[in-house]
Amino acid sequence: MFCSNCGANLPEGSRFCSKCGASLSGGSSGGKNNSGALTRREVASRYKDPGELLEDFNNADRRTQDLMWKIVIEGTFSELFNKRKQFDHYGTNIYIIGKDSITREMKENLSDYYMTDDPEETPLLVFDYTGKGTLKEGFVITNSRFIFNYGGRGQQEFELNELEDVEVGKALLANVMYLHTVDGVKSDKIFLTTAGDEMGFASTFRELVRRINKFYNYFAGTLEPESIGGGGDTDKIIRACHCVQFGAGTSCEVGDPVLTPKNSKRVAKARMYFRIPENEDVYFIYDSTVFGGCEHGFAVCSGGVYYCGDHDSPEYLDWEDYEDAAINGGTLSVSINGANFAAGFSGKKLLMLLQALQQ
C-alpha cells in the first residue's frame, strides 16, 4: 500500500505513514491536523489497547514513537500509582500530580528546574526531600524521564524507557535506591528518606520500571507481545509482603525486588538452606535461627514458598498447593503444614503475611 499524503511504499495494514506520519485510517482528521502527522490526542485515542500499539510501533515515525512511549508510561504509572488509598501513608513529601494539590511555588520550581521545552512532557510524581516546595533536592518522574538532585552534585536524569531495574539497599542509616539502565549504567544513591512507606514506594516504582522495560524489550525484538502486561502474580506477592510492617529488630528481610541488595548474605544462606533455585526471585525471608544462621524459617519466592521448620527438612509449596496449606500461628510461633518456626513477638504479623499470601 502507498501513503495518500507522500506516496511512500508501506506494509499492508499500516495505520499511519512511517515517513511523514500521515493517518491512513481513512478520511481526514476533520481539518484539525493539516500536516497529516498524528497528534498526541489521536495517538492516545487510537491506541487504547497496548497490543495494537505494539503492532504499529516499528512502522511509526520517530515523533509518533515518542508519543507512544509517553502513553505507555502514563498508563502504567496511572495503574500503579494513582491509587489514592495506597499512597495516603507515603508521607507528605510525595506528590502525585493530578491527585495531590501543589503550591504555586512548587509548580513554578518544577517548570524551572526539571521540565524541558518538550510540550508533551508531563510531570507524574514529585518527591520533594524538604517538603517546602523548593525542589532543590529530590526527584521528579515525568512521562519520559527520571530526574533528581541531591547534595549539590548537579542534576542527573535517565530516560524511563532505558531503565532496566531498580535496586534498593542501605547507605548509612537510610534506605536508598539505585537505577540500572539497559546498557549497564548504575545511578548514584537516590535517598528514600521521608517517603513514609519507603519500601512500598520502592516496590511500586520497581514494578513501573519492570513493566516499561517489557515494552522496551518488545520494541527491540527480544520479547513476545503476550509477555507484555501488568505485574500479575508478582504484584500480588509484593503487596502481600507489605501487608504488615516489621520492626528493625526482627529476623525478617524483604528480598531481591524491594530491599535486599543482590549480594545479601541472608538471601545467599536462604538459597542454600531452603534449597531455592537461582532462577527464583526472593521477595521475603523469615529467619527463625538464632544469630541469623538462616537454617530454619521460610522464604517467599516467585514460584512459591520454601521453608524449613525448626526440626524438619526443607520443603517447598508452589502457589497452587500453597492455597490449601494449613497455616497456623500464635503469639510466639507460626507453622506451615505442621512445620513450626519460632517467631517471638512477630508471630501474629508473620501469620498475617502468610494468610495474605494464601488469599
C-alpha positions in Angstrom: 0.0 0.0 0.0 1.0 3.6 -0.5 0.7 6.7 1.6 -2.0 9.0 0.3 -0.1 12.0 1.6 3.5 11.5 0.5 3.3 8.3 -1.7 5.7 6.2 0.4 5.5 2.4 -0.1 4.2 0.9 3.2 3.4 -2.6 4.6 -0.2 -3.6 4.1 -2.4 -2.7 7.1 -0.3 0.2 8.2 -2.3 2.7 10.3 -0.1 5.7 9.5 2.9 6.6 7.3 6.3 5.7 8.7 7.8 8.5 6.6 5.5 11.5 7.1 3.3 10.4 9.9 0.0 10.8 8.0 -3.0 9.0 9.3 -4.1 6.1 7.0 -7.2 5.0 8.8 -9.4 6.5 6.2 -10.8 10.0 6.0 -9.3 13.2 7.3 -8.7 14.4 10.8 -11.5 16.9 10.5 -9.2 19.6 9.2 -7.5 20.0 12.6 -4.2 18.5 11.6 -3.3 19.8 8.2 0.3 18.4 8.3 -1.0 14.8 8.3 1.1 13.9 11.3 -0.8 12.3 14.2 -1.5 14.5 17.2 -1.0 13.3 20.7 -4.8 13.0 21.2 -5.1 10.9 18.1 -2.3 8.6 19.2 -3.8 8.2 22.7 -7.4 7.6 21.4 -6.2 5.2 18.7 -4.0 3.0 20.9 -6.1 2.3 24.0 -5.1 -1.4 23.5 -1.4 -1.8 24.1 -1.4 -4.7 21.7 -2.3 -2.5 18.8 0.3 0.0 19.8 2.9 -2.8 19.8 1.9 -3.9 16.3 2.4 -0.5 14.8 5.3 0.9 16.8 8.1 -0.2 14.3 6.1 1.4 11.4 5.7 4.7 13.1 7.7 7.8 12.6 10.0 9.0 15.4 7.7 11.6 16.7 4.8 9.2 16.9 7.0 6.6 18.6 7.9 9.2 21.2 4.2 9.9 21.8 3.6 6.1 22.1 6.3 5.8 24.7 4.7 8.6 26.8 1.3 7.0 26.5 2.7 3.6 27.7 4.5 5.3 30.6 1.5 7.3 31.6 -0.9 4.3 31.5 1.5 2.1 33.5 2.1 4.9 36.1 -1.6 5.5 36.5 -2.3 1.9 37.1 0.3 1.6 39.8 0.4 4.9 41.5 -2.9 6.6 41.1 -4.5 4.6 43.9 -5.2 7.3 46.5 -5.7 5.0 49.5 -2.5 3.1 48.7 -0.4 6.3 48.9 -2.1 8.0 51.9 0.7 6.6 54.1 3.6 7.6 51.8 4.2 10.8 53.7 3.7 14.5 52.9 6.8 14.8 50.7 5.5 12.7 47.8 3.0 14.4 45.4 1.2 12.6 42.7 0.4 15.2 40.0 -3.4 15.3 39.5 -4.1 13.7 42.8 -2.3 15.9 45.3 -2.6 19.7 45.5 0.7 21.5 45.0 1.6 25.1 45.7 2.2 27.7 43.0 5.9 27.9 44.1 6.3 24.2 43.6 4.6 24.3 40.2 6.9 27.1 39.1 10.0 25.4 40.5 9.0 22.2 38.8 8.8 24.0 35.5 12.1 25.9 36.0 14.3 23.1 37.4 13.1 19.9 35.9 11.0 20.3 32.8 12.3 20.6 29.2 10.8 22.5 26.3 9.0 19.4 25.1 5.3 20.4 25.2 4.4 16.7 25.5 6.4 16.0 28.6 4.2 15.9 31.7 5.2 15.5 35.4 3.7 12.5 37.1 5.2 12.4 40.6 7.4 14.8 42.7 9.4 13.7 45.7 10.4 16.9 47.5 13.0 16.0 50.1 12.5 19.1 52.2 8.7 19.2 51.9 8.9 23.0 51.5 8.2 23.2 47.8 11.7 24.4 46.8 12.5 21.2 44.9 16.2 21.9 45.3 16.7 18.3 46.5 14.6 15.3 45.5 13.4 13.7 42.3 10.7 14.0 39.6 9.1 11.3 37.5 7.7 12.6 34.2 6.1 10.6 31.3 9.6 10.3 29.8 12.3 10.9 32.4 13.5 10.3 36.0 15.4 13.5 37.2 17.0 14.0 40.6 19.1 16.5 42.5 20.9 15.8 45.8 23.7 17.3 47.9 24.9 19.8 45.3 26.0 17.1 42.9 24.1 18.6 40.0 21.0 17.2 38.2 21.1 13.7 36.9 18.5 12.2 34.6 17.5 8.9 33.0 15.1 8.1 30.2 12.4 5.8 31.7 12.3 3.7 28.6 16.1 3.0 29.1 15.8 1.7 32.6 16.1 -2.0 33.3 15.7 -2.4 37.0 15.7 -0.8 40.5 17.9 -1.9 43.3 17.3 -0.8 46.9 19.8 -1.0 49.7 21.3 0.9 52.7 23.5 3.9 52.9 24.5 4.7 56.5 21.1 4.6 58.3 19.0 5.5 55.2 17.2 3.4 52.6 18.4 4.3 49.1 17.7 3.0 45.6 19.8 2.7 42.5 18.6 2.8 38.9 20.1 0.3 36.4 19.9 1.1 32.7 19.7 -1.4 29.8 23.3 -0.6 28.9 24.7 -1.2 32.3 24.8 2.2 33.9 24.1 2.5 37.6 22.9 5.7 39.2 24.2 7.4 42.3 22.3 6.9 45.6 18.8 8.1 45.5 17.6 8.6 49.0 14.1 7.4 50.0 14.1 9.1 53.5 10.8 10.9 54.4 8.9 8.9 51.8 6.7 7.4 54.6 6.4 3.8 53.4 9.8 3.8 51.8 9.9 0.1 50.8 6.3 0.2 49.5 7.3 3.1 47.2 10.4 1.3 46.1 8.4 -1.8 45.3 5.8 0.1 43.3 8.5 2.1 41.4 10.4 -1.0 40.6 7.3 -2.6 39.1 6.8 0.5 37.0 10.3 0.2 35.6 10.0 -3.5 35.0 6.7 -3.1 33.1 8.2 -0.3 30.9 11.2 -2.5 30.3 9.0 -5.2 29.0 7.8 -2.8 26.3 11.4 -1.8 25.6 12.4 -5.4 25.0 9.4 -6.0 22.8 10.2 -2.9 20.7 13.8 -4.2 20.5 12.6 -7.6 19.2 13.6 -9.6 22.2 10.2 -10.2 23.8 6.9 -11.7 22.6 3.8 -9.5 22.7 2.0 -11.9 25.0 4.6 -11.2 27.7 3.6 -7.5 27.8 1.2 -6.6 30.6 0.7 -6.0 34.3 2.7 -7.5 37.1 0.0 -10.1 37.8 1.1 -12.6 40.4 4.4 -10.7 41.1 2.4 -7.6 42.0 0.2 -9.6 44.3 3.1 -11.3 46.1 4.8 -7.9 46.7 1.6 -6.4 48.1 1.1 -9.3 50.4 4.7 -9.0 51.7 4.0 -5.4 52.5 0.7 -6.0 54.2 2.4 -5.8 57.7 5.3 -3.7 58.9 8.1 -5.4 60.8 10.4 -3.6 63.2 14.1 -3.3 62.6 14.9 -5.8 65.3 13.1 -8.8 63.8 14.7 -11.5 61.7 12.7 -10.6 58.6 14.1 -9.3 55.4 12.3 -8.2 52.3 14.0 -9.8 49.4 15.5 -9.0 46.0 12.8 -6.9 44.4 12.4 -4.4 47.2 15.1 -4.0 49.9 17.9 -6.5 49.7 21.0 -5.9 47.5 21.8 -8.7 45.1 24.7 -9.9 47.3 22.7 -10.1 50.6 24.3 -12.8 52.9 20.9 -13.7 54.2 19.5 -14.3 50.7 22.5 -16.5 49.9 22.1 -18.5 53.1 18.3 -18.9 52.5 19.0 -20.2 49.0 21.4 -22.8 50.4 19.4 -24.0 53.4 15.9 -23.8 51.9 17.2 -25.1 48.5 16.0 -22.2 46.5 17.0 -22.3 42.8 18.9 -19.4 41.4 16.2 -18.6 38.9 13.7 -17.8 41.7 13.2 -14.2 42.8 13.2 -13.9 46.6 10.6 -11.5 48.0 10.7 -12.1 51.7 12.7 -14.1 54.2 12.0 -15.0 57.8 14.9 -16.5 59.6 13.9 -18.3 62.8 17.5 -19.5 63.5 19.3 -17.9 66.5 22.0 -15.5 65.5 20.9 -15.2 61.8 22.1 -18.6 60.6 19.1 -18.9 58.3 19.0 -22.7 58.7 15.3 -22.6 59.6 12.5 -20.3 58.5 10.8 -19.6 55.2 11.2 -17.6 52.0 8.5 -16.2 49.8 9.7 -16.6 46.2 8.3 -16.1 42.7 7.4 -19.8 42.3 6.1 -20.4 45.8 7.2 -20.7 49.5 10.3 -22.5 50.5 10.6 -23.4 54.2 12.5 -25.4 56.8 10.9 -26.0 60.2 12.8 -26.0 63.4 13.3 -29.7 63.3 12.5 -30.6 59.7 14.0 -30.9 56.3 13.5 -28.3 53.6 10.0 -28.2 52.0 8.5 -26.4 49.0 4.9 -25.4 48.1 4.2 -23.9 44.8 1.4 -21.3 44.8 -1.3 -23.7 43.7 -0.5 -26.1 46.6 0.0 -23.2 49.0 -3.6 -22.2 48.5 -4.7 -25.3 50.5 -1.8 -25.3 53.0 -2.5 -25.4 56.7 -1.3 -22.0 58.1 -1.4 -21.7 61.9 0.1 -19.4 64.5 0.1 -17.7 67.8 1.9 -15.0 69.7 5.3 -16.8 69.6 5.3 -19.2 66.6 3.8 -19.9 63.2 3.6 -23.1 61.2 3.1 -24.2 57.6 1.7 -27.7 57.2 2.9 -28.6 60.6 6.5 -27.2 60.2 7.0 -24.9 63.2 9.0 -21.7 63.3 9.9 -19.8 66.5 8.6 -16.3 65.8 8.8 -14.4 69.1 6.6 -11.4 69.2 6.5 -11.3 65.4 4.2 -14.3 65.3 1.0 -12.6 64.7 2.5 -10.4 62.0 4.0 -13.4 60.3 0.7 -15.2 60.4 -1.0 -12.2 58.8 1.6 -12.2 56.0 1.3 -16.0 55.4 -2.5 -15.7 55.3 -2.4 -12.7 52.9 -0.2 -14.8 50.6 -2.7 -17.6 50.7 -5.6 -15.3 49.8 
